Amino acid sequence: MPIETFTLVGRRGRFARTFELARWLASRGAAGMRDNEPEAQAGAGSADPQGGDAMR
């Protein structure tokens, strides 16, 4: 992954800062949305008209 990871004393595994991981995931999602743009627009009218989730 192109983000910095680190270890913590007394814990197993590697860790990453949440905001860095979120930024990286968002950039990956945005890249995927461009690849599938026609499919994403096909269902545009079926979402909640206020732009939120259908289940609140």
Summary of the structure (lengths in Angstrom):
residues: 56
radius of gyration: 17.4
end to end distance: 34.0
largest distance: 50.5
contacts: 85
relative contact order: 0.11
helix: 48%
strand: 7%
